[in-house]
Amino acid sequence: MKTRVISLVVLVVLLALPMSVSAQETDPEALLTTIHETLVAGDFEGVLSYYADDAVLTLVPIATYTGKEEIRTYFEEFEAGNATLELEILQVEGDTVTSRTWYSNDDLRALGLTLENIDEITFQDGKIVTETATLTDESLAALQAAMATLPETGGETLPFYALVMILGGLVVSCGLGVGFLRRRSHQVL
C-alpha cells in the first residue's frame, strides 16, 4: 500500500511538473524578468530568442525596428554603446506588461543623462510581439536640453586654411589651362 501511495505521488508530480514549467514560460512578468536578466548578462542572442520573428520594437520618438533582424541591430547598438538598463514592473494585464526602465549608454553618460521610459510589452505564446518604449516628458526635455548644448555639425563655414587650399587649387588649374591654351595657339599658327 505504501509503495502505491508513493508511486501515485510521483506520478502526480511528474504530470503536474510540465504544466507548471509551461505556465512559467508564458507568464509575462516572469518572462520579462528573465529577459532583463539575460540582457544584463550580455546575452543578446538569448534576448533576441524571446522576440517573435515579426515583432515590432518602437522607441518613441526615436526609431522603430520591425522583425528580428532589425531588432538585432538595436541590440548591436546597445552592446556597442555599453548600454545599461534598469527595470521596474508596474502592471501586468493579461499578456501585456507595463514597466518603467532607465536607459543609459556611453554617449548619454557623457552628457550626464539616464533616460526614463514607460514600456508596454505584449507577449504571445511566450514571445514578445510588440514593445513600445516611450521617453517620459522629463527625459525628453533633458535630452533636448543636452543636445542644444552640443556644437552643430555639417553647417559650419570652412576654416580659412581650407579656403586657401581651394583657391590655390583653382589658381593652379587655371594656370595649367592657360599654359595649355598658349601652347595650342602656338601650334596652330
PyRosetta script that sets phi, psi and omega in degrees:
from pyrosetta import init, pose_from_sequence

init()
pose = pose_from_sequence("MKTRVISLVVLVVLLALPMSVSAQETDPEALLTTIHETLVAGDFEGVLSYYADDAVLTLVPIATYTGKEEIRTYFEEFEAGNATLELEILQVEGDTVTSRTWYSNDDLRALGLTLENIDEITFQDGKIVTETATLTDESLAALQAAMATLPETGGETLPFYALVMILGGLVVSCGLGVGFLRRRSHQVL")
pose.set_psi(1, -43.4)
pose.set_omega(1, -179.7)
pose.set_phi(2, -62.4)
pose.set_psi(2, -39.5)
pose.set_omega(2, 179.2)
pose.set_phi(3, -64.6)
pose.set_psi(3, -39.6)
pose.set_omega(3, 178.7)
pose.set_phi(4, -65.3)
pose.set_psi(4, -41.3)
pose.set_omega(4, 179.4)
pose.set_phi(5, -63.8)
pose.set_psi(5, -45.0)
pose.set_omega(5, 179.1)
pose.set_phi(6, -63.1)
pose.set_psi(6, -43.6)
pose.set_omega(6, 178.8)
pose.set_phi(7, -62.1)
pose.set_psi(7, -41.6)
pose.set_omega(7, 179.3)
pose.set_phi(8, -64.8)
pose.set_psi(8, -42.3)
pose.set_omega(8, 178.4)
pose.set_phi(9, -63.0)
pose.set_psi(9, -44.7)
pose.set_omega(9, 178.7)
pose.set_phi(10, -61.6)
pose.set_psi(10, -42.5)
pose.set_omega(10, 179.3)
pose.set_phi(11, -63.1)
pose.set_psi(11, -44.1)
pose.set_omega(11, 178.7)
pose.set_phi(12, -62.9)
pose.set_psi(12, -43.8)
pose.set_omega(12, 179.3)
pose.set_phi(13, -62.8)
pose.set_psi(13, -45.1)
pose.set_omega(13, -180.0)
pose.set_phi(14, -64.2)
pose.set_psi(14, -35.7)
pose.set_omega(14, 178.3)
pose.set_phi(15, -74.5)
pose.set_psi(15, -34.9)
pose.set_omega(15, -178.0)
pose.set_phi(16, -79.0)
pose.set_psi(16, -28.7)
pose.set_omega(16, -176.7)
pose.set_phi(17, -58.1)
pose.set_psi(17, -49.8)
pose.set_omega(17, 179.0)
pose.set_phi(18, -61.1)
pose.set_psi(18, -33.3)
pose.set_omega(18, 179.3)
pose.set_phi(19, -68.0)
pose.set_psi(19, -39.3)
pose.set_omega(19, -179.7)
pose.set_phi(20, -72.0)
pose.set_psi(20, -36.8)
pose.set_omega(20, 176.9)
pose.set_phi(21, -65.2)
pose.set_psi(21, -42.8)
pose.set_omega(21, 178.3)
pose.set_phi(22, -62.6)
pose.set_psi(22, -39.9)
pose.set_omega(22, 179.0)
pose.set_phi(23, -64.7)
pose.set_psi(23, -39.7)
pose.set_omega(23, 179.2)
pose.set_phi(24, -66.5)
pose.set_psi(24, -35.1)
pose.set_omega(24, -177.3)
pose.set_phi(25, -69.7)
pose.set_psi(25, -22.3)
pose.set_omega(25, -178.9)
pose.set_phi(26, -110.7)
pose.set_psi(26, 1.2)
pose.set_omega(26, 176.6)
pose.set_phi(27, -70.7)
pose.set_psi(27, 114.0)
pose.set_omega(27, -174.2)
pose.set_phi(28, -56.0)
pose.set_psi(28, -41.4)
pose.set_omega(28, -179.2)
pose.set_phi(29, -66.3)
pose.set_psi(29, -44.7)
pose.set_omega(29, 178.5)
pose.set_phi(30, -64.3)
pose.set_psi(30, -40.1)
pose.set_omega(30, 178.6)
pose.set_phi(31, -61.6)
pose.set_psi(31, -47.0)
pose.set_omega(31, -178.9)
pose.set_phi(32, -63.4)
pose.set_psi(32, -39.5)
pose.set_omega(32, 177.4)
pose.set_phi(33, -62.6)
pose.set_psi(33, -44.0)
pose.set_omega(33, 178.5)
pose.set_phi(34, -63.8)
pose.set_psi(34, -42.8)
pose.set_omega(34, 179.1)
pose.set_phi(35, -61.7)
pose.set_psi(35, -44.0)
pose.set_omega(35, 179.1)
pose.set_phi(36, -62.0)
pose.set_psi(36, -44.4)
pose.set_omega(36, 178.5)
pose.set_phi(37, -62.1)
pose.set_psi(37, -38.5)
pose.set_omega(37, 178.6)
pose.set_phi(38, -66.0)
pose.set_psi(38, -40.7)
pose.set_omega(38, 178.5)
pose.set_phi(39, -64.3)
pose.set_psi(39, -47.2)
pose.set_omega(39, 179.9)
pose.set_phi(40, -61.4)
pose.set_psi(40, -32.6)
pose.set_omega(40, 178.4)
pose.set_phi(41, -75.0)
pose.set_psi(41, -8.6)
pose.set_omega(41, 178.5)
pose.set_phi(42, 84.8)
pose.set_psi(42, 13.6)
pose.set_omega(42, 179.7)
pose.set_phi(43, -92.2)
pose.set_psi(43, 80.7)
pose.set_omega(43, -174.4)
pose.set_phi(44, -71.3)
pose.set_psi(44, -32.0)
pose.set_omega(44, 175.0)
pose.set_phi(45, -66.5)
pose.set_psi(45, -37.7)
pose.set_omega(45, 176.4)
pose.set_phi(46, -62.8)
pose.set_psi(46, -42.1)
pose.set_omega(46, 178.3)
pose.set_phi(47, -63.2)
pose.set_psi(47, -44.1)
pose.set_omega(47, -178.8)
pose.set_phi(48, -61.0)
pose.set_psi(48, -29.0)
pose.set_omega(48, -179.7)
pose.set_phi(49, -67.1)
pose.set_psi(49, -15.5)
pose.set_omega(49, 178.4)
pose.set_phi(50, -88.5)
pose.set_psi(50, -1.2)
pose.set_omega(50, 178.5)
pose.set_phi(51, -99.2)
pose.set_psi(51, 139.4)
pose.set_omega(51, 173.7)
pose.set_phi(52, -66.6)
pose.set_psi(52, 154.7)
pose.set_omega(52, -178.7)
pose.set_phi(53, -56.8)
pose.set_psi(53, -33.7)
pose.set_omega(53, -177.9)
pose.set_phi(54, -107.8)
pose.set_psi(54, 25.5)
pose.set_omega(54, -178.6)
pose.set_phi(55, -61.9)
pose.set_psi(55, 155.5)
pose.set_omega(55, 177.5)
pose.set_phi(56, -124.2)
pose.set_psi(56, 123.6)
pose.set_omega(56, 176.7)
pose.set_phi(57, -112.5)
pose.set_psi(57, 117.6)
pose.set_omega(57, -178.4)
pose.set_phi(58, -117.1)
pose.set_psi(58, 125.8)
pose.set_omega(58, 175.4)
pose.set_phi(59, -109.3)
pose.set_psi(59, 100.5)
pose.set_omega(59, -174.8)
pose.set_phi(60, -84.5)
pose.set_psi(60, 125.6)
pose.set_omega(60, 6.0)
pose.set_phi(61, -104.0)
pose.set_psi(61, 31.9)
pose.set_omega(61, -167.9)
pose.set_phi(62, -95.5)
pose.set_psi(62, -55.5)
pose.set_omega(62, -172.9)
pose.set_phi(63, -161.3)
pose.set_psi(63, 164.5)
pose.set_omega(63, 173.4)
pose.set_phi(64, -129.9)
pose.set_psi(64, 132.6)
pose.set_omega(64, 178.0)
pose.set_phi(65, -115.9)
pose.set_psi(65, 125.5)
pose.set_omega(65, -178.0)
pose.set_phi(66, -117.4)
pose.set_psi(66, 124.0)
pose.set_omega(66, 179.9)
pose.set_phi(67, 88.3)
pose.set_psi(67, 157.0)
pose.set_omega(67, -175.5)
pose.set_phi(68, -60.1)
pose.set_psi(68, -37.6)
pose.set_omega(68, -177.3)
pose.set_phi(69, -65.9)
pose.set_psi(69, -41.5)
pose.set_omega(69, 176.9)
pose.set_phi(70, -68.5)
pose.set_psi(70, -38.9)
pose.set_omega(70, 178.7)
pose.set_phi(71, -64.7)
pose.set_psi(71, -34.1)
pose.set_omega(71, 176.1)
pose.set_phi(72, -58.0)
pose.set_psi(72, -40.6)
pose.set_omega(72, 179.7)
pose.set_phi(73, -62.9)
pose.set_psi(73, -35.6)
pose.set_omega(73, 176.3)
pose.set_phi(74, -61.3)
pose.set_psi(74, -45.9)
pose.set_omega(74, -178.7)
pose.set_phi(75, -69.7)
pose.set_psi(75, -28.5)
pose.set_omega(75, 173.8)
pose.set_phi(76, -65.8)
pose.set_psi(76, -41.6)
pose.set_omega(76, 176.1)
pose.set_phi(77, -65.9)
pose.set_psi(77, -39.6)
pose.set_omega(77, 177.9)
pose.set_phi(78, -57.2)
pose.set_psi(78, -48.5)
pose.set_omega(78, -178.8)
pose.set_phi(79, -67.2)
pose.set_psi(79, -44.6)
pose.set_omega(79, -177.9)
pose.set_phi(80, -62.5)
pose.set_psi(80, -31.9)
pose.set_omega(80, -178.4)
pose.set_phi(81, -89.5)
pose.set_psi(81, 7.8)
pose.set_omega(81, -177.6)
pose.set_phi(82, 51.9)
pose.set_psi(82, 46.5)
pose.set_omega(82, -175.6)
pose.set_phi(83, -71.9)
pose.set_psi(83, 153.8)
pose.set_omega(83, 174.3)
pose.set_phi(84, -128.1)
pose.set_psi(84, 151.9)
pose.set_omega(84, -179.0)
pose.set_phi(85, -145.9)
pose.set_psi(85, 124.3)
pose.set_omega(85, 174.2)
pose.set_phi(86, -107.2)
pose.set_psi(86, 149.1)
pose.set_omega(86, -173.1)
pose.set_phi(87, -129.2)
pose.set_psi(87, 138.0)
pose.set_omega(87, 170.7)
pose.set_phi(88, -134.4)
pose.set_psi(88, 118.3)
pose.set_omega(88, 178.6)
pose.set_phi(89, -80.8)
pose.set_psi(89, 125.2)
pose.set_omega(89, -177.2)
pose.set_phi(90, -97.5)
pose.set_psi(90, -40.8)
pose.set_omega(90, -173.6)
pose.set_phi(91, -159.0)
pose.set_psi(91, 145.3)
pose.set_omega(91, 173.4)
pose.set_phi(92, -126.3)
pose.set_psi(92, 123.8)
pose.set_omega(92, 178.9)
pose.set_phi(93, -132.3)
pose.set_psi(93, 104.4)
pose.set_omega(93, -177.3)
pose.set_phi(94, 62.9)
pose.set_psi(94, -122.5)
pose.set_omega(94, -179.3)
pose.set_phi(95, -95.3)
pose.set_psi(95, 11.3)
pose.set_omega(95, -176.3)
pose.set_phi(96, -116.0)
pose.set_psi(96, 132.3)
pose.set_omega(96, 178.1)
pose.set_phi(97, -115.6)
pose.set_psi(97, 131.0)
pose.set_omega(97, 172.4)
pose.set_phi(98, -106.3)
pose.set_psi(98, 130.1)
pose.set_omega(98, -178.7)
pose.set_phi(99, -139.6)
pose.set_psi(99, 168.1)
pose.set_omega(99, 174.4)
pose.set_phi(100, -116.3)
pose.set_psi(100, 134.3)
pose.set_omega(100, 177.0)
pose.set_phi(101, -128.1)
pose.set_psi(101, 153.2)
pose.set_omega(101, 174.2)
pose.set_phi(102, -119.7)
pose.set_psi(102, 120.5)
pose.set_omega(102, -173.7)
pose.set_phi(103, -118.6)
pose.set_psi(103, 138.7)
pose.set_omega(103, 172.6)
pose.set_phi(104, -149.2)
pose.set_psi(104, 159.9)
pose.set_omega(104, 174.2)
pose.set_phi(105, -147.7)
pose.set_psi(105, -177.4)
pose.set_omega(105, -176.2)
pose.set_phi(106, -56.7)
pose.set_psi(106, -44.7)
pose.set_omega(106, -178.8)
pose.set_phi(107, -64.3)
pose.set_psi(107, -44.0)
pose.set_omega(107, 179.7)
pose.set_phi(108, -67.3)
pose.set_psi(108, -39.9)
pose.set_omega(108, 178.2)
pose.set_phi(109, -62.3)
pose.set_psi(109, -36.1)
pose.set_omega(109, 177.7)
pose.set_phi(110, -62.7)
pose.set_psi(110, -28.3)
pose.set_omega(110, 177.6)
pose.set_phi(111, -90.9)
pose.set_psi(111, -1.4)
pose.set_omega(111, -178.8)
pose.set_phi(112, 77.0)
pose.set_psi(112, 27.3)
pose.set_omega(112, -174.6)
pose.set_phi(113, -115.8)
pose.set_psi(113, 144.9)
pose.set_omega(113, 163.8)
pose.set_phi(114, -130.2)
pose.set_psi(114, 126.5)
pose.set_omega(114, -176.2)
pose.set_phi(115, -94.3)
pose.set_psi(115, 135.8)
pose.set_omega(115, 178.6)
pose.set_phi(116, -102.2)
pose.set_psi(116, 130.8)
pose.set_omega(116, 179.4)
pose.set_phi(117, -123.1)
pose.set_psi(117, 153.3)
pose.set_omega(117, 165.9)
pose.set_phi(118, -108.1)
pose.set_psi(118, 122.1)
pose.set_omega(118, -175.0)
pose.set_phi(119, -109.7)
pose.set_psi(119, 142.2)
pose.set_omega(119, 172.4)
pose.set_phi(120, -125.7)
pose.set_psi(120, 117.5)
pose.set_omega(120, -175.5)
pose.set_phi(121, -120.0)
pose.set_psi(121, 126.6)
pose.set_omega(121, 179.0)
pose.set_phi(122, -112.1)
pose.set_psi(122, 129.2)
pose.set_omega(122, 179.9)
pose.set_phi(123, -105.3)
pose.set_psi(123, 150.7)
pose.set_omega(123, 171.6)
pose.set_phi(124, -146.0)
pose.set_psi(124, 124.3)
pose.set_omega(124, -178.5)
pose.set_phi(125, 53.7)
pose.set_psi(125, 39.3)
pose.set_omega(125, 176.2)
pose.set_phi(126, 78.8)
pose.set_psi(126, 9.2)
pose.set_omega(126, -179.6)
pose.set_phi(127, -122.9)
pose.set_psi(127, 148.9)
pose.set_omega(127, 174.8)
pose.set_phi(128, -76.0)
pose.set_psi(128, 126.0)
pose.set_omega(128, 175.6)
pose.set_phi(129, -104.0)
pose.set_psi(129, -34.0)
pose.set_omega(129, 173.3)
pose.set_phi(130, -141.0)
pose.set_psi(130, 142.4)
pose.set_omega(130, 174.7)
pose.set_phi(131, -141.1)
pose.set_psi(131, 122.9)
pose.set_omega(131, 178.8)
pose.set_phi(132, -123.6)
pose.set_psi(132, 118.3)
pose.set_omega(132, 177.7)
pose.set_phi(133, -110.3)
pose.set_psi(133, 117.2)
pose.set_omega(133, -176.4)
pose.set_phi(134, -113.1)
pose.set_psi(134, 124.2)
pose.set_omega(134, 177.0)
pose.set_phi(135, -61.0)
pose.set_psi(135, 138.9)
pose.set_omega(135, 173.9)
pose.set_phi(136, -68.9)
pose.set_psi(136, 158.6)
pose.set_omega(136, 179.4)
pose.set_phi(137, -57.4)
pose.set_psi(137, -39.3)
pose.set_omega(137, -179.0)
pose.set_phi(138, -65.0)
pose.set_psi(138, -43.0)
pose.set_omega(138, 180.0)
pose.set_phi(139, -67.6)
pose.set_psi(139, -39.5)
pose.set_omega(139, 179.1)
pose.set_phi(140, -63.5)
pose.set_psi(140, -43.4)
pose.set_omega(140, 178.8)
pose.set_phi(141, -63.6)
pose.set_psi(141, -42.4)
pose.set_omega(141, 179.4)
pose.set_phi(142, -64.9)
pose.set_psi(142, -39.8)
pose.set_omega(142, 178.6)
pose.set_phi(143, -65.5)
pose.set_psi(143, -44.9)
pose.set_omega(143, 178.7)
pose.set_phi(144, -62.6)
pose.set_psi(144, -41.3)
pose.set_omega(144, 179.0)
pose.set_phi(145, -64.6)
pose.set_psi(145, -41.7)
pose.set_omega(145, 179.7)
pose.set_phi(146, -66.2)
pose.set_psi(146, -39.4)
pose.set_omega(146, -179.6)
pose.set_phi(147, -68.7)
pose.set_psi(147, -30.2)
pose.set_omega(147, 179.4)
pose.set_phi(148, -66.8)
pose.set_psi(148, -24.1)
pose.set_omega(148, -179.8)
pose.set_phi(149, -84.5)
pose.set_psi(149, -11.9)
pose.set_omega(149, -179.2)
pose.set_phi(150, -75.9)
pose.set_psi(150, 147.2)
pose.set_omega(150, 177.2)
pose.set_phi(151, -67.7)
pose.set_psi(151, 145.2)
pose.set_omega(151, 178.3)
pose.set_phi(152, -75.1)
pose.set_psi(152, 148.6)
pose.set_omega(152, 178.0)
pose.set_phi(153, -125.9)
pose.set_psi(153, 157.2)
pose.set_omega(153, 174.8)
pose.set_phi(154, 84.4)
pose.set_psi(154, -22.3)
pose.set_omega(154, -176.6)
pose.set_phi(155, -113.8)
pose.set_psi(155, 8.9)
pose.set_omega(155, -176.9)
pose.set_phi(156, -76.4)
pose.set_psi(156, 156.0)
pose.set_omega(156, 175.6)
pose.set_phi(157, -73.8)
pose.set_psi(157, 158.0)
pose.set_omega(157, 179.5)
pose.set_phi(158, -70.4)
pose.set_psi(158, 143.2)
pose.set_omega(158, 174.9)
pose.set_phi(159, -66.5)
pose.set_psi(159, 158.5)
pose.set_omega(159, -175.6)
pose.set_phi(160, -57.0)
pose.set_psi(160, -43.3)
pose.set_omega(160, -177.6)
pose.set_phi(161, -63.1)
pose.set_psi(161, -31.8)
pose.set_omega(161, 177.7)
pose.set_phi(162, -68.6)
pose.set_psi(162, -39.7)
pose.set_omega(162, 176.9)
pose.set_phi(163, -62.7)
pose.set_psi(163, -41.7)
pose.set_omega(163, 178.7)
pose.set_phi(164, -62.1)
pose.set_psi(164, -41.6)
pose.set_omega(164, 179.9)
pose.set_phi(165, -65.0)
pose.set_psi(165, -42.3)
pose.set_omega(165, -179.9)
pose.set_phi(166, -65.1)
pose.set_psi(166, -46.2)
pose.set_omega(166, 179.0)
pose.set_phi(167, -63.4)
pose.set_psi(167, -40.3)
pose.set_omega(167, 177.3)
pose.set_phi(168, -61.0)
pose.set_psi(168, -41.5)
pose.set_omega(168, 177.9)
pose.set_phi(169, -63.6)
pose.set_psi(169, -39.3)
pose.set_omega(169, 177.8)
pose.set_phi(170, -65.5)
pose.set_psi(170, -41.8)
pose.set_omega(170, 179.5)
pose.set_phi(171, -62.5)
pose.set_psi(171, -45.6)
pose.set_omega(171, 179.4)
pose.set_phi(172, -62.8)
pose.set_psi(172, -44.8)
pose.set_omega(172, 179.4)
pose.set_phi(173, -61.3)
pose.set_psi(173, -44.2)
pose.set_omega(173, 179.6)
pose.set_phi(174, -64.8)
pose.set_psi(174, -41.5)
pose.set_omega(174, 178.6)
pose.set_phi(175, -61.1)
pose.set_psi(175, -41.9)
pose.set_omega(175, 177.5)
pose.set_phi(176, -65.3)
pose.set_psi(176, -40.5)
pose.set_omega(176, 179.3)
pose.set_phi(177, -64.5)
pose.set_psi(177, -42.8)
pose.set_omega(177, 179.6)
pose.set_phi(178, -65.2)
pose.set_psi(178, -42.7)
pose.set_omega(178, 178.2)
pose.set_phi(179, -61.1)
pose.set_psi(179, -41.7)
pose.set_omega(179, 178.8)
pose.set_phi(180, -62.9)
pose.set_psi(180, -44.1)
pose.set_omega(180, -179.6)
pose.set_phi(181, -64.9)
pose.set_psi(181, -38.8)
pose.set_omega(181, 178.8)
pose.set_phi(182, -63.9)
pose.set_psi(182, -46.4)
pose.set_omega(182, 179.0)
pose.set_phi(183, -62.3)
pose.set_psi(183, -41.1)
pose.set_omega(183, -179.1)
pose.set_phi(184, -65.0)
pose.set_psi(184, -41.2)
pose.set_omega(184, -179.3)
pose.set_phi(185, -68.0)
pose.set_psi(185, -33.8)
pose.set_omega(185, 177.8)
pose.set_phi(186, -68.8)
pose.set_psi(186, -33.7)
pose.set_omega(186, -179.9)
pose.set_phi(187, -71.3)
pose.set_psi(187, -34.3)
pose.set_omega(187, -177.5)
pose.set_phi(188, -70.6)
pose.set_psi(188, -38.5)
pose.set_omega(188, -177.6)
pose.set_phi(189, -73.6)
pose.dump_pdb("model.pdb")
